[in-house]
């Protein structure tokens, strides 16, 4: 499954942001999502010096995890992600 396909399944857009403090970093994550770790919800994002590196990092962090969308709303949904997620 690709990162784009994950976005389609969960109905969320991939958000990209960057910083120029000290060293320039790019961050990516799906809007309104968290990873479920037992009874905790953890924020997750990918980071890198390029968008491609940030996406690859995010793929590694999402593999096999339960992705929770809209955790505090009636539209909450949990999606078990596959063990292999790729950028393309």
PyMOL Python script that loads the backbone (N, CA, C, O; Angstrom):
from pymol import cmd

cmd.read_pdbstr("""\
ATOM      1  N   UNK A   1       0.853  -1.172   0.000  1.00  0.00           N
ATOM      2  CA  UNK A   1       0.000   0.000   0.000  1.00  0.00           C
ATOM      3  C   UNK A   1       0.899   1.236   0.000  1.00  0.00           C
ATOM      4  O   UNK A   1       1.930   1.267   0.672  1.00  0.00           O
ATOM      5  N   UNK A   2       0.497   2.240  -0.755  1.00  0.00           N
ATOM      6  CA  UNK A   2       1.277   3.478  -0.802  1.00  0.00           C
ATOM      7  C   UNK A   2       0.721   4.492   0.192  1.00  0.00           C
ATOM      8  O   UNK A   2      -0.399   4.349   0.683  1.00  0.00           O
ATOM      9  N   UNK A   3       1.507   5.499   0.475  1.00  0.00           N
ATOM     10  CA  UNK A   3       1.075   6.565   1.371  1.00  0.00           C
ATOM     11  C   UNK A   3      -0.174   7.248   0.817  1.00  0.00           C
ATOM     12  O   UNK A   3      -1.081   7.602   1.571  1.00  0.00           O
ATOM     13  N   UNK A   4      -0.217   7.429  -0.493  1.00  0.00           N
ATOM     14  CA  UNK A   4      -1.387   8.044  -1.130  1.00  0.00           C
ATOM     15  C   UNK A   4      -2.631   7.175  -0.927  1.00  0.00           C
ATOM     16  O   UNK A   4      -3.715   7.695  -0.661  1.00  0.00           O
ATOM     17  N   UNK A   5      -2.480   5.866  -1.052  1.00  0.00           N
ATOM     18  CA  UNK A   5      -3.607   4.949  -0.845  1.00  0.00           C
ATOM     19  C   UNK A   5      -4.090   4.974   0.599  1.00  0.00           C
ATOM     20  O   UNK A   5      -5.292   4.883   0.849  1.00  0.00           O
ATOM     21  N   UNK A   6      -3.173   5.095   1.549  1.00  0.00           N
ATOM     22  CA  UNK A   6      -3.571   5.226   2.957  1.00  0.00           C
ATOM     23  C   UNK A   6      -4.455   6.459   3.117  1.00  0.00           C
ATOM     24  O   UNK A   6      -5.495   6.398   3.774  1.00  0.00           O
ATOM     25  N   UNK A   7      -4.050   7.566   2.523  1.00  0.00           N
ATOM     26  CA  UNK A   7      -4.834   8.796   2.593  1.00  0.00           C
ATOM     27  C   UNK A   7      -6.231   8.628   2.025  1.00  0.00           C
ATOM     28  O   UNK A   7      -7.195   9.158   2.576  1.00  0.00           O
ATOM     29  N   UNK A   8      -6.346   7.894   0.928  1.00  0.00           N
ATOM     30  CA  UNK A   8      -7.656   7.646   0.320  1.00  0.00           C
ATOM     31  C   UNK A   8      -8.519   6.793   1.249  1.00  0.00           C
ATOM     32  O   UNK A   8      -9.700   7.085   1.441  1.00  0.00           O
ATOM     33  N   UNK A   9      -7.935   5.742   1.826  1.00  0.00           N
ATOM     34  CA  UNK A   9      -8.678   4.843   2.718  1.00  0.00           C
ATOM     35  C   UNK A   9      -9.192   5.587   3.949  1.00  0.00           C
ATOM     36  O   UNK A   9     -10.339   5.397   4.352  1.00  0.00           O
ATOM     37  N   UNK A  10      -8.352   6.431   4.547  1.00  0.00           N
ATOM     38  CA  UNK A  10      -8.767   7.130   5.770  1.00  0.00           C
ATOM     39  C   UNK A  10      -9.474   8.449   5.483  1.00  0.00           C
ATOM     40  O   UNK A  10     -10.039   9.057   6.391  1.00  0.00           O
ATOM     41  N   UNK A  11      -9.449   8.893   4.246  1.00  0.00           N
ATOM     42  CA  UNK A  11     -10.136  10.132   3.877  1.00  0.00           C
ATOM     43  C   UNK A  11      -9.472  11.390   4.405  1.00  0.00           C
ATOM     44  O   UNK A  11     -10.153  12.361   4.734  1.00  0.00           O
ATOM     45  N   UNK A  12      -8.147  11.381   4.489  1.00  0.00           N
ATOM     46  CA  UNK A  12      -7.408  12.534   5.016  1.00  0.00           C
ATOM     47  C   UNK A  12      -6.309  12.956   4.053  1.00  0.00           C
ATOM     48  O   UNK A  12      -5.785  12.148   3.286  1.00  0.00           O
ATOM     49  N   UNK A  13      -5.973  14.238   4.109  1.00  0.00           N
ATOM     50  CA  UNK A  13      -4.901  14.781   3.272  1.00  0.00           C
ATOM     51  C   UNK A  13      -3.573  14.725   4.015  1.00  0.00           C
ATOM     52  O   UNK A  13      -3.521  14.837   5.240  1.00  0.00           O
ATOM     53  N   UNK A  14      -2.507  14.549   3.250  1.00  0.00           N
ATOM     54  CA  UNK A  14      -1.161  14.596   3.800  1.00  0.00           C
ATOM     55  C   UNK A  14      -0.735  16.055   3.869  1.00  0.00           C
ATOM     56  O   UNK A  14      -0.722  16.756   2.857  1.00  0.00           O
ATOM     57  N   UNK A  15      -0.389  16.502   5.060  1.00  0.00           N
ATOM     58  CA  UNK A  15      -0.008  17.895   5.287  1.00  0.00           C
ATOM     59  C   UNK A  15       1.513  17.979   5.365  1.00  0.00           C
ATOM     60  O   UNK A  15       2.154  17.159   6.023  1.00  0.00           O
ATOM     61  N   UNK A  16       2.079  18.960   4.701  1.00  0.00           N
ATOM     62  CA  UNK A  16       3.525  19.186   4.708  1.00  0.00           C
ATOM     63  C   UNK A  16       3.816  20.544   5.318  1.00  0.00           C
ATOM     64  O   UNK A  16       3.172  21.537   4.978  1.00  0.00           O
ATOM     65  N   UNK A  17       4.786  20.585   6.217  1.00  0.00           N
ATOM     66  CA  UNK A  17       5.234  21.864   6.778  1.00  0.00           C
ATOM     67  C   UNK A  17       6.750  21.827   6.886  1.00  0.00           C
ATOM     68  O   UNK A  17       7.363  20.766   6.769  1.00  0.00           O
ATOM     69  N   UNK A  18       7.347  22.983   7.110  1.00  0.00           N
ATOM     70  CA  UNK A  18       8.808  23.022   7.208  1.00  0.00           C
ATOM     71  C   UNK A  18       9.230  24.095   8.194  1.00  0.00           C
ATOM     72  O   UNK A  18       8.455  24.975   8.569  1.00  0.00           O
ATOM     73  N   UNK A  19      10.486  23.988   8.599  1.00  0.00           N
ATOM     74  CA  UNK A  19      11.063  24.963   9.511  1.00  0.00           C
ATOM     75  C   UNK A  19      12.426  25.381   8.979  1.00  0.00           C
ATOM     76  O   UNK A  19      13.086  24.621   8.271  1.00  0.00           O
ATOM     77  N   UNK A  20      12.834  26.567   9.317  1.00  0.00           N
ATOM     78  CA  UNK A  20      14.161  27.037   8.920  1.00  0.00           C
ATOM     79  C   UNK A  20      15.037  27.300  10.141  1.00  0.00           C
ATOM     80  O   UNK A  20      16.142  27.829  10.021  1.00  0.00           O
ATOM     81  N   UNK A  21      14.537  26.928  11.312  1.00  0.00           N
ATOM     82  CA  UNK A  21      15.310  27.114  12.532  1.00  0.00           C
ATOM     83  C   UNK A  21      16.480  26.133  12.531  1.00  0.00           C
ATOM     84  O   UNK A  21      16.285  24.933  12.334  1.00  0.00           O
ATOM     85  N   UNK A  22      17.671  26.630  12.747  1.00  0.00           N
ATOM     86  CA  UNK A  22      18.929  25.876  12.724  1.00  0.00           C
ATOM     87  C   UNK A  22      19.142  25.146  11.414  1.00  0.00           C
ATOM     88  O   UNK A  22      19.858  25.638  10.542  1.00  0.00           O
ATOM     89  N   UNK A  23      18.542  23.997  11.262  1.00  0.00           N
ATOM     90  CA  UNK A  23      18.661  23.253  10.007  1.00  0.00           C
ATOM     91  C   UNK A  23      17.260  23.091   9.427  1.00  0.00           C
ATOM     92  O   UNK A  23      16.292  22.872  10.156  1.00  0.00           O
ATOM     93  N   UNK A  24      17.172  23.195   8.167  1.00  0.00           N
ATOM     94  CA  UNK A  24      15.875  23.132   7.499  1.00  0.00           C
ATOM     95  C   UNK A  24      15.333  21.701   7.517  1.00  0.00           C
ATOM     96  O   UNK A  24      15.980  20.781   7.016  1.00  0.00           O
ATOM     97  N   UNK A  25      14.141  21.517   8.096  1.00  0.00           N
ATOM     98  CA  UNK A  25      13.504  20.210   8.135  1.00  0.00           C
ATOM     99  C   UNK A  25      12.100  20.297   7.555  1.00  0.00           C
ATOM    100  O   UNK A  25      11.433  21.327   7.658  1.00  0.00           O
ATOM    101  N   UNK A  26      11.671  19.218   6.954  1.00  0.00           N
ATOM    102  CA  UNK A  26      10.324  19.101   6.403  1.00  0.00           C
ATOM    103  C   UNK A  26       9.581  18.063   7.238  1.00  0.00           C
ATOM    104  O   UNK A  26      10.151  17.036   7.606  1.00  0.00           O
ATOM    105  N   UNK A  27       8.317  18.327   7.535  1.00  0.00           N
ATOM    106  CA  UNK A  27       7.477  17.423   8.313  1.00  0.00           C
ATOM    107  C   UNK A  27       6.245  17.055   7.498  1.00  0.00           C
ATOM    108  O   UNK A  27       5.698  17.899   6.789  1.00  0.00           O
ATOM    109  N   UNK A  28       5.800  15.801   7.591  1.00  0.00           N
ATOM    110  CA  UNK A  28       4.568  15.371   6.932  1.00  0.00           C
ATOM    111  C   UNK A  28       3.734  14.532   7.900  1.00  0.00           C
ATOM    112  O   UNK A  28       4.273  13.799   8.729  1.00  0.00           O
ATOM    113  N   UNK A  29       2.423  14.651   7.780  1.00  0.00           N
ATOM    114  CA  UNK A  29       1.496  13.814   8.543  1.00  0.00           C
ATOM    115  C   UNK A  29       0.107  13.951   7.938  1.00  0.00           C
ATOM    116  O   UNK A  29      -0.177  14.911   7.221  1.00  0.00           O
ATOM    117  N   UNK A  30      -0.751  12.989   8.229  1.00  0.00           N
ATOM    118  CA  UNK A  30      -2.140  13.100   7.813  1.00  0.00           C
ATOM    119  C   UNK A  30      -2.864  13.972   8.826  1.00  0.00           C
ATOM    120  O   UNK A  30      -2.696  13.802  10.033  1.00  0.00           O
ATOM    121  N   UNK A  31      -3.671  14.910   8.330  1.00  0.00           N
ATOM    122  CA  UNK A  31      -4.395  15.809   9.214  1.00  0.00           C
ATOM    123  C   UNK A  31      -5.367  15.015  10.084  1.00  0.00           C
ATOM    124  O   UNK A  31      -6.030  14.094   9.607  1.00  0.00           O
ATOM    125  N   UNK A  32      -5.445  15.381  11.361  1.00  0.00           N
ATOM    126  CA  UNK A  32      -6.415  14.779  12.272  1.00  0.00           C
ATOM    127  C   UNK A  32      -6.212  13.312  12.569  1.00  0.00           C
ATOM    128  O   UNK A  32      -7.184  12.586  12.779  1.00  0.00           O
ATOM    129  N   UNK A  33      -4.953  12.849  12.592  1.00  0.00           N
ATOM    130  CA  UNK A  33      -4.688  11.433  12.855  1.00  0.00           C
ATOM    131  C   UNK A  33      -3.687  11.251  13.984  1.00  0.00           C
ATOM    132  O   UNK A  33      -2.850  12.111  14.255  1.00  0.00           O
ATOM    133  N   UNK A  34      -3.805  10.095  14.631  1.00  0.00           N
ATOM    134  CA  UNK A  34      -2.873   9.704  15.676  1.00  0.00           C
ATOM    135  C   UNK A  34      -2.685   8.194  15.594  1.00  0.00           C
ATOM    136  O   UNK A  34      -3.490   7.496  14.979  1.00  0.00           O
ATOM    137  N   UNK A  35      -1.628   7.698  16.210  1.00  0.00           N
ATOM    138  CA  UNK A  35      -1.371   6.265  16.262  1.00  0.00           C
ATOM    139  C   UNK A  35      -1.825   5.753  17.618  1.00  0.00           C
ATOM    140  O   UNK A  35      -1.538   6.357  18.652  1.00  0.00           O
ATOM    141  N   UNK A  36      -2.543   4.625  17.601  1.00  0.00           N
ATOM    142  CA  UNK A  36      -3.015   4.015  18.843  1.00  0.00           C
ATOM    143  C   UNK A  36      -1.942   3.071  19.360  1.00  0.00           C
ATOM    144  O   UNK A  36      -1.495   2.170  18.651  1.00  0.00           O
ATOM    145  N   UNK A  37      -1.534   3.290  20.606  1.00  0.00           N
ATOM    146  CA  UNK A  37      -0.548   2.438  21.264  1.00  0.00           C
ATOM    147  C   UNK A  37      -1.168   1.957  22.565  1.00  0.00           C
ATOM    148  O   UNK A  37      -1.118   2.653  23.579  1.00  0.00           O
ATOM    149  N   UNK A  38      -1.750   0.773  22.536  1.00  0.00           N
ATOM    150  CA  UNK A  38      -2.522   0.220  23.655  1.00  0.00           C
ATOM    151  C   UNK A  38      -3.645   1.190  23.992  1.00  0.00           C
ATOM    152  O   UNK A  38      -4.589   1.317  23.213  1.00  0.00           O
ATOM    153  N   UNK A  39      -3.573   1.879  25.130  1.00  0.00           N
ATOM    154  CA  UNK A  39      -4.653   2.801  25.494  1.00  0.00           C
ATOM    155  C   UNK A  39      -4.274   4.262  25.258  1.00  0.00           C
ATOM    156  O   UNK A  39      -5.020   5.164  25.641  1.00  0.00           O
ATOM    157  N   UNK A  40      -3.134   4.500  24.638  1.00  0.00           N
ATOM    158  CA  UNK A  40      -2.679   5.869  24.387  1.00  0.00           C
ATOM    159  C   UNK A  40      -2.769   6.217  22.907  1.00  0.00           C
ATOM    160  O   UNK A  40      -2.643   5.350  22.042  1.00  0.00           O
ATOM    161  N   UNK A  41      -2.988   7.493  22.632  1.00  0.00           N
ATOM    162  CA  UNK A  41      -2.922   7.997  21.264  1.00  0.00           C
ATOM    163  C   UNK A  41      -1.667   8.844  21.148  1.00  0.00           C
ATOM    164  O   UNK A  41      -1.437   9.742  21.959  1.00  0.00           O
ATOM    165  N   UNK A  42      -0.870   8.559  20.152  1.00  0.00           N
ATOM    166  CA  UNK A  42       0.402   9.247  19.963  1.00  0.00           C
ATOM    167  C   UNK A  42       0.406   9.995  18.639  1.00  0.00           C
ATOM    168  O   UNK A  42      -0.005   9.460  17.610  1.00  0.00           O
ATOM    169  N   UNK A  43       0.868  11.220  18.673  1.00  0.00           N
ATOM    170  CA  UNK A  43       1.037  11.972  17.437  1.00  0.00           C
ATOM    171  C   UNK A  43       2.196  11.385  16.656  1.00  0.00           C
ATOM    172  O   UNK A  43       3.209  11.000  17.240  1.00  0.00           O
ATOM    173  N   UNK A  44       2.059  11.315  15.365  1.00  0.00           N
ATOM    174  CA  UNK A  44       3.136  10.772  14.535  1.00  0.00           C
ATOM    175  C   UNK A  44       3.318  11.648  13.314  1.00  0.00           C
ATOM    176  O   UNK A  44       2.353  12.156  12.744  1.00  0.00           O
ATOM    177  N   UNK A  45       4.565  11.816  12.923  1.00  0.00           N
ATOM    178  CA  UNK A  45       4.888  12.591  11.727  1.00  0.00           C
ATOM    179  C   UNK A  45       6.208  12.084  11.183  1.00  0.00           C
ATOM    180  O   UNK A  45       7.007  11.479  11.898  1.00  0.00           O
ATOM    181  N   UNK A  46       6.416  12.341   9.920  1.00  0.00           N
ATOM    182  CA  UNK A  46       7.696  12.017   9.309  1.00  0.00           C
ATOM    183  C   UNK A  46       8.510  13.285   9.176  1.00  0.00           C
ATOM    184  O   UNK A  46       7.957  14.366   8.974  1.00  0.00           O
ATOM    185  N   UNK A  47       9.811  13.160   9.286  1.00  0.00           N
ATOM    186  CA  UNK A  47      10.664  14.334   9.112  1.00  0.00           C
ATOM    187  C   UNK A  47      11.884  13.981   8.293  1.00  0.00           C
ATOM    188  O   UNK A  47      12.356  12.844   8.300  1.00  0.00           O
ATOM    189  N   UNK A  48      12.386  14.982   7.586  1.00  0.00           N
ATOM    190  CA  UNK A  48      13.568  14.797   6.765  1.00  0.00           C
ATOM    191  C   UNK A  48      14.007  16.116   6.179  1.00  0.00           C
ATOM    192  O   UNK A  48      13.359  17.141   6.391  1.00  0.00           O
ATOM    193  N   UNK A  49      15.097  16.100   5.447  1.00  0.00           N
ATOM    194  CA  UNK A  49      15.602  17.324   4.819  1.00  0.00           C
ATOM    195  C   UNK A  49      14.885  17.623   3.508  1.00  0.00           C
ATOM    196  O   UNK A  49      14.977  18.733   2.983  1.00  0.00           O
ATOM    197  N   UNK A  50      14.168  16.624   2.979  1.00  0.00           N
ATOM    198  CA  UNK A  50      13.366  16.815   1.768  1.00  0.00           C
ATOM    199  C   UNK A  50      11.984  16.217   2.018  1.00  0.00           C
ATOM    200  O   UNK A  50      11.791  15.462   2.970  1.00  0.00           O
ATOM    201  N   UNK A  51      11.034  16.556   1.166  1.00  0.00           N
ATOM    202  CA  UNK A  51       9.691  15.981   1.286  1.00  0.00           C
ATOM    203  C   UNK A  51       9.762  14.467   1.127  1.00  0.00           C
ATOM    204  O   UNK A  51       9.088  13.736   1.852  1.00  0.00           O
ATOM    205  N   UNK A  52      10.571  13.994   0.188  1.00  0.00           N
ATOM    206  CA  UNK A  52      10.725  12.554  -0.025  1.00  0.00           C
ATOM    207  C   UNK A  52      11.252  11.831   1.204  1.00  0.00           C
ATOM    208  O   UNK A  52      10.762  10.757   1.555  1.00  0.00           O
ATOM    209  N   UNK A  53      12.250  12.418   1.859  1.00  0.00           N
ATOM    210  CA  UNK A  53      12.796  11.820   3.079  1.00  0.00           C
ATOM    211  C   UNK A  53      11.757  11.811   4.195  1.00  0.00           C
ATOM    212  O   UNK A  53      11.652  10.835   4.937  1.00  0.00           O
ATOM    213  N   UNK A  54      10.995  12.885   4.317  1.00  0.00           N
ATOM    214  CA  UNK A  54       9.963  12.974   5.353  1.00  0.00           C
ATOM    215  C   UNK A  54       8.868  11.933   5.113  1.00  0.00           C
ATOM    216  O   UNK A  54       8.393  11.303   6.058  1.00  0.00           O
ATOM    217  N   UNK A  55       8.469  11.753   3.856  1.00  0.00           N
ATOM    218  CA  UNK A  55       7.455  10.750   3.533  1.00  0.00           C
ATOM    219  C   UNK A  55       7.964   9.341   3.830  1.00  0.00           C
ATOM    220  O   UNK A  55       7.224   8.520   4.372  1.00  0.00           O
ATOM    221  N   UNK A  56       9.207   9.056   3.484  1.00  0.00           N
ATOM    222  CA  UNK A  56       9.788   7.736   3.753  1.00  0.00           C
ATOM    223  C   UNK A  56       9.842   7.468   5.256  1.00  0.00           C
ATOM    224  O   UNK A  56       9.562   6.353   5.696  1.00  0.00           O
ATOM    225  N   UNK A  57      10.197   8.472   6.037  1.00  0.00           N
ATOM    226  CA  UNK A  57      10.233   8.348   7.492  1.00  0.00           C
ATOM    227  C   UNK A  57       8.830   8.082   8.041  1.00  0.00           C
ATOM    228  O   UNK A  57       8.657   7.252   8.933  1.00  0.00           O
ATOM    229  N   UNK A  58       7.841   8.782   7.511  1.00  0.00           N
ATOM    230  CA  UNK A  58       6.453   8.610   7.952  1.00  0.00           C
ATOM    231  C   UNK A  58       5.957   7.200   7.618  1.00  0.00           C
ATOM    232  O   UNK A  58       5.262   6.581   8.424  1.00  0.00           O
ATOM    233  N   UNK A  59       6.306   6.700   6.451  1.00  0.00           N
ATOM    234  CA  UNK A  59       5.930   5.334   6.071  1.00  0.00           C
ATOM    235  C   UNK A  59       6.468   4.328   7.079  1.00  0.00           C
ATOM    236  O   UNK A  59       5.749   3.417   7.490  1.00  0.00           O
ATOM    237  N   UNK A  60       7.723   4.485   7.478  1.00  0.00           N
ATOM    238  CA  UNK A  60       8.329   3.578   8.460  1.00  0.00           C
ATOM    239  C   UNK A  60       7.567   3.618   9.780  1.00  0.00           C
ATOM    240  O   UNK A  60       7.372   2.581  10.414  1.00  0.00           O
ATOM    241  N   UNK A  61       7.137   4.802  10.196  1.00  0.00           N
ATOM    242  CA  UNK A  61       6.445   4.954  11.480  1.00  0.00           C
ATOM    243  C   UNK A  61       5.015   4.414  11.448  1.00  0.00           C
ATOM    244  O   UNK A  61       4.490   4.008  12.485  1.00  0.00           O
ATOM    245  N   UNK A  62       4.385   4.401  10.289  1.00  0.00           N
ATOM    246  CA  UNK A  62       2.990   3.959  10.179  1.00  0.00           C
ATOM    247  C   UNK A  62       2.837   2.454   9.986  1.00  0.00           C
ATOM    248  O   UNK A  62       1.767   1.912  10.264  1.00  0.00           O
ATOM    249  N   UNK A  63       3.856   1.779   9.527  1.00  0.00           N
ATOM    250  CA  UNK A  63       3.766   0.354   9.178  1.00  0.00           C
ATOM    251  C   UNK A  63       3.212  -0.495  10.329  1.00  0.00           C
ATOM    252  O   UNK A  63       3.763  -0.514  11.429  1.00  0.00           O
ATOM    253  N   UNK A  64       2.104  -1.198  10.044  1.00  0.00           N
ATOM    254  CA  UNK A  64       1.526  -2.122  11.013  1.00  0.00           C
ATOM    255  C   UNK A  64       0.800  -1.478  12.181  1.00  0.00           C
ATOM    256  O   UNK A  64       0.319  -2.184  13.069  1.00  0.00           O
ATOM    257  N   UNK A  65       0.710  -0.172  12.201  1.00  0.00           N
ATOM    258  CA  UNK A  65       0.082   0.540  13.319  1.00  0.00           C
ATOM    259  C   UNK A  65      -1.427   0.688  13.110  1.00  0.00           C
ATOM    260  O   UNK A  65      -1.937   0.499  12.006  1.00  0.00           O
ATOM    261  N   UNK A  66      -2.128   1.031  14.191  1.00  0.00           N
ATOM    262  CA  UNK A  66      -3.541   1.386  14.113  1.00  0.00           C
ATOM    263  C   UNK A  66      -3.601   2.903  14.044  1.00  0.00           C
ATOM    264  O   UNK A  66      -3.171   3.592  14.969  1.00  0.00           O
ATOM    265  N   UNK A  67      -4.133   3.416  12.952  1.00  0.00           N
ATOM    266  CA  UNK A  67      -4.233   4.857  12.739  1.00  0.00           C
ATOM    267  C   UNK A  67      -5.639   5.307  13.116  1.00  0.00           C
ATOM    268  O   UNK A  67      -6.625   4.814  12.568  1.00  0.00           O
ATOM    269  N   UNK A  68      -5.724   6.246  14.054  1.00  0.00           N
ATOM    270  CA  UNK A  68      -7.008   6.760  14.530  1.00  0.00           C
ATOM    271  C   UNK A  68      -7.240   8.123  13.894  1.00  0.00           C
ATOM    272  O   UNK A  68      -6.385   9.006  13.963  1.00  0.00           O
ATOM    273  N   UNK A  69      -8.400   8.283  13.275  1.00  0.00           N
ATOM    274  CA  UNK A  69      -8.764   9.570  12.690  1.00  0.00           C
ATOM    275  C   UNK A  69      -9.879  10.191  13.513  1.00  0.00           C
ATOM    276  O   UNK A  69     -10.760   9.491  14.012  1.00  0.00           O
ATOM    277  N   UNK A  70      -9.835  11.510  13.650  1.00  0.00           N
ATOM    278  CA  UNK A  70     -10.869  12.267  14.374  1.00  0.00           C
ATOM    279  C   UNK A  70     -11.147  11.670  15.752  1.00  0.00           C
ATOM    280  O   UNK A  70     -12.299  11.396  16.088  1.00  0.00           O
ATOM    281  N   UNK A  71     -10.110  11.469  16.542  1.00  0.00           N
ATOM    282  CA  UNK A  71     -10.203  10.753  17.815  1.00  0.00           C
ATOM    283  C   UNK A  71     -11.248  11.314  18.777  1.00  0.00           C
ATOM    284  O   UNK A  71     -11.862  10.549  19.519  1.00  0.00           O
ATOM    285  N   UNK A  72     -11.461  12.610  18.783  1.00  0.00           N
ATOM    286  CA  UNK A  72     -12.366  13.214  19.767  1.00  0.00           C
ATOM    287  C   UNK A  72     -13.749  13.522  19.202  1.00  0.00           C
ATOM    288  O   UNK A  72     -14.526  14.241  19.831  1.00  0.00           O
ATOM    289  N   UNK A  73     -14.058  12.997  18.044  1.00  0.00           N
ATOM    290  CA  UNK A  73     -15.323  13.326  17.385  1.00  0.00           C
ATOM    291  C   UNK A  73     -16.158  12.072  17.155  1.00  0.00           C
ATOM    292  O   UNK A  73     -15.656  10.952  17.258  1.00  0.00           O
ATOM    293  N   UNK A  74     -17.414  12.266  16.849  1.00  0.00           N
ATOM    294  CA  UNK A  74     -18.307  11.136  16.568  1.00  0.00           C
ATOM    295  C   UNK A  74     -17.905  10.415  15.280  1.00  0.00           C
ATOM    296  O   UNK A  74     -18.346   9.292  15.036  1.00  0.00           O
ATOM    297  N   UNK A  75     -17.085  11.045  14.471  1.00  0.00           N
ATOM    298  CA  UNK A  75     -16.607  10.437  13.223  1.00  0.00           C
ATOM    299  C   UNK A  75     -15.325   9.620  13.420  1.00  0.00           C
ATOM    300  O   UNK A  75     -14.691   9.211  12.448  1.00  0.00           O
ATOM    301  N   UNK A  76     -14.949   9.385  14.683  1.00  0.00           N
ATOM    302  CA  UNK A  76     -13.726   8.628  14.991  1.00  0.00           C
ATOM    303  C   UNK A  76     -13.703   7.305  14.223  1.00  0.00           C
ATOM    304  O   UNK A  76     -14.721   6.627  14.084  1.00  0.00           O
ATOM    305  N   UNK A  77     -12.520   6.964  13.733  1.00  0.00           N
ATOM    306  CA  UNK A  77     -12.342   5.716  13.005  1.00  0.00           C
ATOM    307  C   UNK A  77     -10.949   5.172  13.291  1.00  0.00           C
ATOM    308  O   UNK A  77      -9.991   5.935  13.409  1.00  0.00           O
ATOM    309  N   UNK A  78     -10.840   3.857  13.403  1.00  0.00           N
ATOM    310  CA  UNK A  78      -9.550   3.201  13.599  1.00  0.00           C
ATOM    311  C   UNK A  78      -9.274   2.300  12.400  1.00  0.00           C
ATOM    312  O   UNK A  78     -10.122   1.499  12.007  1.00  0.00           O
ATOM    313  N   UNK A  79      -8.094   2.436  11.829  1.00  0.00           N
ATOM    314  CA  UNK A  79      -7.713   1.662  10.652  1.00  0.00           C
ATOM    315  C   UNK A  79      -6.401   0.935  10.921  1.00  0.00           C
ATOM    316  O   UNK A  79      -5.384   1.562  11.215  1.00  0.00           O
ATOM    317  N   UNK A  80      -6.431  -0.385  10.820  1.00  0.00           N
ATOM    318  CA  UNK A  80      -5.206  -1.178  10.949  1.00  0.00           C
ATOM    319  C   UNK A  80      -4.430  -1.058   9.644  1.00  0.00           C
ATOM    320  O   UNK A  80      -4.921  -1.440   8.582  1.00  0.00           O
ATOM    321  N   UNK A  81      -3.229  -0.531   9.730  1.00  0.00           N
ATOM    322  CA  UNK A  81      -2.413  -0.347   8.531  1.00  0.00           C
ATOM    323  C   UNK A  81      -1.589  -1.600   8.251  1.00  0.00           C
ATOM    324  O   UNK A  81      -1.240  -2.332   9.177  1.00  0.00           O
ATOM    325  N   UNK A  82      -1.280  -1.848   6.992  1.00  0.00           N
ATOM    326  CA  UNK A  82      -0.497  -3.034   6.635  1.00  0.00           C
ATOM    327  C   UNK A  82       0.965  -2.899   7.075  1.00  0.00           C
ATOM    328  O   UNK A  82       1.431  -1.797   7.363  1.00  0.00           O
ATOM    329  N   UNK A  83       1.681  -4.023   7.126  1.00  0.00           N
ATOM    330  CA  UNK A  83       3.084  -3.984   7.542  1.00  0.00           C
ATOM    331  C   UNK A  83       4.017  -3.362   6.511  1.00  0.00           C
ATOM    332  O   UNK A  83       5.183  -3.093   6.800  1.00  0.00           O
ATOM    333  N   UNK A  84       3.499  -3.135   5.314  1.00  0.00           N
ATOM    334  CA  UNK A  84       4.339  -2.502   4.288  1.00  0.00           C
ATOM    335  C   UNK A  84       3.611  -1.301   3.696  1.00  0.00           C
ATOM    336  O   UNK A  84       2.555  -1.440   3.079  1.00  0.00           O
ATOM    337  N   UNK A  85       4.189  -0.128   3.892  1.00  0.00           N
ATOM    338  CA  UNK A  85       3.672   1.111   3.307  1.00  0.00           C
ATOM    339  C   UNK A  85       4.847   1.766   2.594  1.00  0.00           C
ATOM    340  O   UNK A  85       5.934   1.896   3.156  1.00  0.00           O
ATOM    341  N   UNK A  86       4.619   2.174   1.360  1.00  0.00           N
ATOM    342  CA  UNK A  86       5.686   2.784   0.572  1.00  0.00           C
ATOM    343  C   UNK A  86       5.293   4.195   0.150  1.00  0.00           C
ATOM    344  O   UNK A  86       4.115   4.553   0.156  1.00  0.00           O
ATOM    345  N   UNK A  87       6.285   4.981  -0.213  1.00  0.00           N
ATOM    346  CA  UNK A  87       6.025   6.339  -0.684  1.00  0.00           C
ATOM    347  C   UNK A  87       5.290   6.279  -2.017  1.00  0.00           C
ATOM    348  O   UNK A  87       4.339   7.030  -2.231  1.00  0.00           O
ATOM    349  N   UNK A  88       5.718   5.398  -2.910  1.00  0.00           N
ATOM    350  CA  UNK A  88       5.062   5.243  -4.227  1.00  0.00           C
ATOM    351  C   UNK A  88       4.695   3.812  -4.463  1.00  0.00           C
ATOM    352  O   UNK A  88       4.137   3.483  -5.510  1.00  0.00           O
TER     353      UNK A  88
END
""", "prot")
cmd.dss("prot")
cmd.show_as("cartoon", "prot")
cmd.util.cbc("prot")
cmd.orient("prot")
